[in-house]
Every structure is written in C-alpha cells, then in structure tokens.
Amino acid sequence: MVRLLFQQVNKVFTVQKYKIFQWAWPRKIFYFGFPMNLETFFEKTGFSLDISNGPRLAAAVRGEMERGLTGKKSSLKMLPAFVGLSDPELERDIIIIDAGGSNLRVGTMRFTRDMKPLIRGLVKTAMPGTARYVDAGRFYADIAAQCRRIKSVSRSIGFCFSYPARITPQCDAQVLLAPKELKAGIVGTMAGSSLLQKLSPKNPDHYCITVVNDTVAALLGGKAVSLHRNCSGWIGLVLGTGTNIAYVEKVENITKLSARDCAAFGRDAMVINTEMGALDIFPRTAIDIALDNTSNAPGVHKAEKMISGKYLGPIVLALLRQAAATGMLSPLFAQKVLSLEELDTTEVSHFLSAPSLVSGACTRALATKGKSRDQTFTRAVMERVVERSAFFVACELAAMLLKTGAGKRKSAPAGIMADGSTFYGLKGYQKRIERHLAAVLGKDKRAISFISAENPNLIGAGLAALVRD
C-alpha cells in the first residue's frame, strides 16, 4: 500500500519547515507533511556535499592548470615565479623583506652549518600607505629607509611582495593592483628595481634583488625548514582571509614560456603561482552567487569566496538567515539571526572549538535566545560550510599531486607547507583535508607531510635569493 501511494506522488515541495508530498487519487488530491530534516535543508540550499564528485572535480582542476600552463583560456593564471629549488649556500647572509598586509618586516637571514635558517635583526613597522596616501617614490623610499641599517650586510636581497604583481624573468615584480587597504600610487611600477633606486641611487646594480609573492615564499619557506627531509615534491598552501597554492612544475610543461626565457632560467623545474583563488569549476549555490555579487570584486576569485576565511562566516550567516526565514529555528533565535549584521569566521572557529563560549553576536544570541535544537542546527551549518571548504581544498591538492606524481612512496612524501589563520584556526581543518584527500585520490593514494614554520615568508624570500645567485 505504501509503495502504491508513493508511486502516485506527483509533486514535492516545502512549506516552512515541512516537506509536503502531493499525490493524486481518483477524483481527489491528498497532501501529507513531514518535518524537513537537516540534510533536506542542505539539499534545498545546495550544500549537500557530494563527496563522490571529488575525482571529477580534481580532474577539472588539473585541466585548468594544464590550460593555464600552455597559455590557453583558463581561470588559473599559472604564473611562473622564475625561482627553482636547490640547497642554499650555508653561512651566507641575505637581506630579507616581507611587505604585505599592514606590516613591513626587514631583517637578515643565513643558513647555519646544520642547515637551519637563522633570522637576525628583524624589525616590524607599518607598511607605507596604510595610514595615509603616498606616491610611488615615497612608498619605496620608506621601505628603503628600513633597509639602510643593514644595507652593508649583503648584496643579495630576498623580497616577499604580497600584493598582486607579475613576476618577470629577471625576478622583479610589476605591480598590477593596490588593494583597498593600501593607499599608494604604485600600480605599474617595478617593485624590485624601484626599491633599489631608493636604496642605492648611484649604483642600484650593486644589489641583486629577488621578488617572490607570499604563496611562493611559503612554499620555499617549507623547503627551507625541511632541508633534511626527503620530499618528492613541494606545495605551498596559503589559507587565511584569502587562499592560493604554489607548486613545482617541470619547465618543459610550461609551454607558454618562450625558449629564450627557458634557456635563461637554466633549470629543469620552476615554482608556479597558480592564483588558485580564481578557480572557476566548483558548483556554486545561490548563496555563493549572492555573496559574490555584493563583494568588492564581483565575478572574480570565485573559489576563494567559497573556501577562505573572509567568506566562511558570511556563508554561515546566509544559511542561518534562510533557515530562520523558513521556520527551521526557534522564533526568538530566528528573530535574532535575521537582525545580525555580520558573522565572521573567528566566531565560527570559537564556536566549533567551544560551543559554550560567547565570542560574538551570533553565539550571544544562541546563549540568550536559542534552544538546544538551535545550537545543534547552528553547529551543523558551521560544520558543513567548513567541511565544504576543506573538500574543495582537497580537490585542488589532489590535482597537484596527480599532475606532478609527488608522494608515490611513503619514504618520499609530498611536502605541503601550510600557512594561514583559517588552516590553523579552524578546529580539525587539516584532518578534514587529509580525509577528503584520501577519498578523492582513491587507489592513487599519496604520502603527504604537512609542514609548519615560523616566518615562512621571510625564510622563503631568503631562500629564493640564495638559490638564484
């Protein structure tokens, strides 16, 4: 009888928190409602995670990578860093600079006899252009001023420049964009040579400067603190407010490079900055599209807006608002949720680590107005958003491993240098990635080793300068 009834179902829809089944019987139409469970809510909003789709997504990421390397149309720029990997010269000093966000850090570095990086004389100041507008001349002059106290230590400079830029075959960087937090007229300038003009106006060629972006520097930093490890490949993963990945590619596969540039580089493998945040292959929900449309840069960095720390909190809030509007939450808590202006990822992280901790407006509303089922529902939503992020990152990493062949032997794992507040701040995030990565790879399983380091950008910039000379 039950089977006969459900064979007659001709419409399923949702009213408030109930799933409604409609079916026709001779001369009558019947309706029966059942409470909509959590997974049904995720299905309705597009957040039902299809793990079995992982291999297909990883293959799609790899396809975007390969098209980007050949210069074909791709959502991934696959930018050559013109830096390779080799063991550095020991006990040789390098000037190191890290310019990114709101801070400027300058110091010196060397590798000791036991092959460990040693940073000395590190000074942190505010980045020029964060407090007030400065033109390009003042911007580079202020950075040079911080370097003068150590300018005689070395003729080699490693410069981690964490703003959008195109690295040239000469390891300089043409600035493409100044982010909104940086008030400086530097777009179009060459970061490396402009700095040397201010540091040594009469003889800028006295110095050799190597400019790398932060993700490339992170990869190199992981290599630098792991010189004793037998790794078969290297990946740099940055996952904080934004996200990006760098990896090492055979030069013969970077066919968009000219023969002249390949010959000048003179090595078999080169670090590639994928600009992975711009990836455009992951399935987006209506919530993802709405958040993208209201962002500062609609239509770009679509993967970043589904993965990185800047957006996970807003995605959770959008889901909770939808749940409140459809009766999934208790009335008092729903009212509070609908009045919330924002929810940041830090509060999500705190709640997942300690549900009783009140760290923001959402958890305060839970503590004062929410019921136990609201807490359970909120936690499940947060878990799902974080889980989706980790799943997508796992698909990206799987593409890297399959393309490079790294990690085929346990004795020679792929080294993954991970950096960023989201990766380390979200409880269990690394384990989520590892679990999904194993599932996506399946029979093509790989041995991996996650690496952490203090000051990876500075160390990586120093290694870049050492291995270039």
C-alpha positions in Angstrom: 0.0 0.0 0.0 2.8 2.4 0.9 4.6 1.6 -2.3 1.4 2.2 -4.3 0.9 5.6 -2.6 4.4 6.8 -3.3 4.2 5.7 -6.9 1.4 8.2 -7.3 3.4 11.2 -5.9 3.5 13.9 -8.5 4.8 16.9 -6.6 7.1 17.5 -3.6 7.6 21.0 -2.2 8.4 22.7 1.1 6.3 24.9 3.3 8.0 26.4 6.3 10.0 23.5 7.8 7.8 20.8 6.4 8.4 18.7 3.3 5.0 18.3 1.5 4.1 15.3 -0.6 1.2 15.7 -3.0 -0.3 12.8 -4.9 -3.4 12.3 -6.9 -6.0 9.6 -6.1 -9.1 9.0 -8.2 -11.0 12.4 -8.2 -9.1 13.7 -5.1 -5.7 15.2 -4.3 -4.1 14.4 -0.9 -1.3 16.3 1.0 0.8 14.9 3.8 3.6 16.9 5.5 6.8 15.6 7.2 9.3 17.8 9.2 12.2 18.8 6.9 15.4 17.4 8.4 18.8 18.9 8.3 20.1 17.1 5.2 16.9 18.1 3.3 17.7 21.7 4.2 21.2 21.3 2.8 19.8 19.8 -0.3 17.4 22.6 -0.8 20.2 25.3 -0.3 22.7 23.4 -2.5 25.0 22.5 0.4 24.6 18.7 0.3 28.2 17.7 -0.2 28.7 15.1 -2.9 32.0 13.5 -1.9 31.8 11.1 -4.8 32.2 14.0 -7.1 35.8 14.6 -5.8 37.7 12.8 -8.6 35.8 14.6 -11.3 36.5 18.0 -9.6 40.2 17.2 -9.2 40.4 16.3 -12.9 38.7 19.6 -13.7 41.3 21.5 -11.6 44.1 19.7 -13.3 42.6 20.6 -16.7 42.5 24.3 -15.7 46.2 24.0 -14.6 47.3 22.5 -17.9 45.5 25.0 -20.0 47.0 27.8 -17.9 50.5 26.4 -18.4 50.1 26.4 -22.2 48.6 29.9 -22.4 45.1 28.7 -23.3 41.9 30.2 -21.8 41.8 29.1 -18.1 40.5 30.5 -14.8 44.0 29.8 -13.4 46.8 32.2 -14.4 49.6 29.7 -13.6 52.2 32.4 -13.1 55.9 31.4 -13.4 57.9 32.5 -10.4 61.3 32.1 -12.1 62.6 30.5 -9.0 63.7 26.9 -8.7 64.6 24.6 -5.8 68.1 23.7 -4.7 70.1 23.6 -1.5 71.3 27.0 -0.4 74.8 28.2 0.3 75.4 27.9 4.1 76.6 30.7 6.4 75.9 33.5 3.9 73.9 36.5 4.9 70.9 37.7 3.0 68.8 40.8 3.4 65.1 39.8 3.8 62.0 41.9 3.3 58.3 41.0 3.8 55.9 43.6 2.5 52.2 42.6 2.9 49.0 43.5 4.6 49.6 46.3 7.1 53.1 45.3 8.2 56.6 45.7 6.8 59.3 43.4 8.2 63.0 43.8 7.5 66.0 41.8 8.7 68.8 39.4 7.7 69.0 35.7 7.4 71.5 32.9 6.9 71.5 29.1 6.9 73.7 27.7 9.7 76.1 24.8 9.4 73.4 22.4 10.5 71.2 23.7 7.6 68.7 25.7 9.8 67.5 29.2 8.8 68.5 31.9 11.3 66.8 35.3 11.2 68.5 38.2 12.9 67.8 41.9 13.5 64.1 41.6 12.4 62.2 44.9 12.7 58.5 45.3 12.1 56.9 48.6 11.1 53.7 49.8 9.5 53.5 49.5 5.7 53.9 52.8 3.9 50.5 53.8 2.6 48.4 52.2 5.3 47.9 55.4 7.4 47.8 57.9 4.5 48.3 58.1 0.8 51.8 58.0 -0.5 53.1 58.2 -4.1 55.4 55.5 -5.6 58.5 57.5 -4.7 57.6 57.8 -1.1 56.4 54.2 -0.9 59.7 52.7 -2.0 61.8 55.4 -0.1 60.1 54.4 3.2 60.9 50.7 2.6 64.5 51.6 1.7 64.8 53.6 4.9 64.1 50.5 6.9 66.8 48.6 5.0 69.6 51.2 5.4 70.8 49.9 8.8 71.6 46.5 7.2 72.4 47.5 3.6 76.1 46.6 4.1 75.4 43.1 5.3 74.8 41.6 1.9 74.4 42.4 -1.8 71.6 39.9 -2.1 68.0 40.8 -1.2 65.0 38.5 -0.9 61.8 40.5 -1.2 58.4 38.9 -0.4 55.9 41.2 -2.1 52.4 40.1 -1.1 50.3 42.3 -3.4 49.0 41.4 -6.9 52.0 41.6 -9.2 53.5 39.9 -12.3 56.9 38.3 -11.7 59.4 38.9 -14.6 62.1 36.6 -15.8 64.6 38.9 -14.0 62.7 38.2 -10.7 61.3 41.7 -10.5 57.6 42.3 -10.0 55.3 44.6 -11.9 52.5 45.8 -9.5 49.1 45.1 -11.0 46.8 46.3 -8.3 47.0 48.1 -5.0 44.4 46.6 -2.5 42.0 49.0 -0.9 43.8 48.9 2.5 47.0 50.2 0.8 46.8 53.8 -0.2 49.8 54.0 -2.5 50.3 55.0 -6.2 52.4 52.0 -7.1 50.3 50.3 -9.9 52.5 49.7 -12.9 55.8 50.2 -11.0 58.5 47.5 -10.8 58.8 46.7 -7.1 62.3 45.4 -7.1 64.1 47.9 -9.2 62.1 50.8 -7.7 63.3 49.8 -4.3 67.0 49.6 -5.4 66.8 53.0 -6.9 65.9 54.4 -3.5 68.3 52.1 -1.5 71.3 52.8 -3.7 70.6 55.7 -6.1 74.1 56.0 -7.5 74.6 52.2 -8.0 71.4 50.2 -7.9 73.1 47.3 -9.7 75.3 46.8 -6.6 72.4 44.7 -5.3 70.7 41.6 -6.7 67.1 41.5 -5.6 64.7 38.5 -6.0 61.0 39.3 -5.7 58.5 36.5 -4.8 54.8 36.5 -3.9 53.7 35.3 -0.5 52.5 31.8 -1.7 55.7 31.1 -3.5 57.6 32.3 -0.4 55.6 30.0 1.8 56.5 27.0 -0.4 60.2 28.0 -0.3 59.9 28.5 3.5 58.6 25.0 3.9 61.5 23.7 1.8 64.0 25.8 3.8 63.0 24.4 7.2 62.9 20.8 5.8 66.3 20.6 4.1 66.9 17.2 5.8 63.6 15.8 4.6 63.4 13.5 1.6 60.4 15.0 -0.1 59.4 14.1 -3.7 57.6 17.4 -4.3 56.7 20.7 -2.7 53.4 22.6 -2.4 52.7 25.9 -0.8 49.2 26.3 0.6 48.0 29.7 1.9 44.6 29.7 3.6 43.8 32.7 5.6 41.5 35.6 4.7 42.3 34.6 1.1 43.7 31.4 -0.5 46.3 30.4 -3.0 48.5 27.5 -3.9 52.0 27.2 -5.4 53.8 24.1 -6.6 56.9 23.0 -8.5 56.4 22.3 -12.3 58.7 20.9 -14.9 59.9 23.7 -17.2 59.1 21.6 -20.3 55.4 21.7 -19.3 55.3 25.5 -19.1 54.9 25.8 -22.9 53.7 29.4 -22.7 57.3 30.4 -21.7 59.5 31.5 -24.6 62.5 29.4 -25.5 64.6 32.4 -24.5 63.1 32.6 -21.0 63.5 28.9 -20.5 67.2 29.0 -21.6 67.9 32.0 -19.3 66.3 30.2 -16.4 68.5 27.2 -17.0 66.8 24.7 -14.6 64.5 21.7 -15.1 61.8 22.8 -12.6 60.2 26.1 -11.6 57.8 27.2 -8.9 54.4 28.2 -10.2 52.0 30.6 -8.6 48.6 29.1 -9.6 46.4 32.0 -8.3 44.1 29.2 -7.2 41.6 31.6 -5.6 40.4 32.5 -9.1 39.5 28.9 -9.9 36.0 28.6 -11.5 35.0 25.0 -11.6 33.3 24.3 -8.2 29.5 24.2 -8.2 28.1 27.4 -6.7 24.9 27.8 -4.8 22.5 30.8 -4.8 24.1 31.9 -1.6 27.6 31.9 -3.2 26.4 33.8 -6.1 24.7 36.4 -3.9 27.8 36.9 -1.8 29.9 37.3 -4.9 27.6 39.9 -6.4 27.8 42.0 -3.2 31.6 41.7 -2.9 34.1 44.4 -3.8 35.1 42.4 -6.9 32.1 40.5 -8.3 32.8 37.7 -10.7 36.4 37.2 -9.8 38.1 34.8 -7.3 35.1 32.6 -7.1 36.8 29.7 -5.4 38.3 32.0 -2.8 34.8 33.2 -1.9 33.7 29.6 -1.2 36.9 28.5 0.7 38.7 31.3 2.5 38.3 32.7 6.0 37.0 36.0 4.8 33.8 34.4 3.4 33.1 31.3 5.6 31.4 33.4 8.3 29.2 35.3 5.9 28.2 32.0 4.2 27.2 30.5 7.6 25.1 33.6 8.3 23.4 33.5 5.0 22.4 29.8 5.6 21.1 30.7 9.1 19.1 33.5 7.7 17.5 31.2 5.2 16.8 28.7 8.0 15.2 31.4 10.1 13.0 32.6 7.2 11.7 29.0 6.6 10.9 28.2 10.2 13.9 25.9 10.9 14.9 27.8 14.0 13.0 28.7 17.2 11.1 32.0 16.9 13.2 34.1 19.3 16.6 32.8 17.9 15.3 33.3 14.3 14.5 36.9 15.1 18.0 37.5 16.4 19.6 35.8 13.4 17.6 37.9 11.0 18.8 41.1 12.8 22.5 40.1 12.7 24.6 42.4 10.6 27.6 40.1 10.3 29.2 36.8 11.4 33.0 36.4 11.0 34.9 33.2 10.7 36.7 33.8 14.0 33.3 33.4 15.8 32.7 30.2 13.8 36.1 28.9 14.8 35.5 29.7 18.5 32.0 28.0 18.5 33.3 24.8 16.9 36.1 24.7 19.4 34.0 25.6 22.5 30.2 25.8 21.9 29.6 27.4 25.3 32.0 30.3 24.6 30.3 33.6 23.8 32.6 35.3 21.3 30.2 37.4 19.2 26.6 38.4 18.4 25.6 35.0 17.0 26.8 33.0 19.9 25.4 35.6 22.3 22.0 35.1 20.6 22.3 31.4 21.0 23.2 31.7 24.7 20.3 34.1 25.5 17.5 33.2 23.0 18.4 29.9 21.4 17.2 26.4 22.4 19.3 23.2 22.3 18.0 22.4 18.8 19.1 25.8 17.6 22.6 25.1 18.9 22.6 21.7 17.2 21.4 23.2 14.0 23.9 26.1 14.1 26.8 23.8 14.7 25.7 21.5 11.9 25.6 24.5 9.5 29.0 25.7 10.5 30.4 22.2 10.2 29.0 21.8 6.7 30.4 25.1 5.4 33.9 24.3 6.8 33.6 20.8 5.5 32.9 22.0 2.0 35.9 24.4 2.2 38.2 21.5 3.2 36.7 19.3 0.5 37.4 21.8 -2.2 40.9 22.4 -1.0 41.5 18.6 -1.0 40.3 18.5 -4.7 42.9 21.2 -5.5 45.7 19.4 -3.7 44.8 16.1 -5.4 45.1 17.8 -8.8 48.7 19.0 -7.8 49.7 15.5 -6.6 48.3 13.7 -9.6 49.9 16.1 -12.0 53.3 16.1 -10.5 53.4 12.5 -9.4 54.7 13.5 -6.0 54.2 11.4 -2.9 54.0 7.9 -4.5 56.4 6.5 -1.9 56.0 6.7 1.9 59.7 7.3 2.2 59.4 10.4 -0.1 56.2 12.2 0.7 55.0 15.4 -0.9 55.8 18.3 1.4 52.9 20.7 1.9 53.8 23.9 3.6 50.6 25.3 5.0 50.2 28.8 6.2 47.3 31.0 7.2 44.8 31.7 10.1 42.0 29.7 8.6 44.1 26.5 8.2 45.4 26.6 11.7 42.5 28.4 13.4 39.6 26.1 12.4 39.4 23.1 14.6 40.3 19.9 12.8 40.7 21.6 9.4 43.9 19.7 8.5 42.3 16.4 9.4 39.3 17.2 7.2 41.6 17.9 4.3 43.6 14.7 4.8 40.3 12.7 5.0 38.9 14.1 1.8 42.2 14.0 0.0 42.5 10.2 0.7 38.9 9.8 -0.6 39.5 11.9 -3.8 42.7 10.1 -4.6 41.3 6.6 -4.0 43.6 4.0 -5.5 46.1 6.7 -6.5 46.8 7.4 -2.8 49.8 9.6 -2.0 52.0 10.1 1.0 52.0 13.7 2.2 53.6 15.6 5.1 52.1 18.9 6.2 54.8 21.3 7.3 54.5 24.4 9.5 57.1 27.1 10.1 57.5 30.4 11.9 58.1 33.3 9.5 57.8 31.2 6.3 57.5 34.3 4.0 60.8 35.8 5.3 62.6 32.5 5.2 61.2 31.7 1.7 62.3 35.1 0.4 65.8 34.5 1.7 66.0 31.0 0.1 64.8 32.5 -3.2 67.7 35.0 -3.2 70.2 32.3 -2.2 69.3 29.7 -4.8 69.1 32.4 -7.6 72.6 33.6 -7.2 
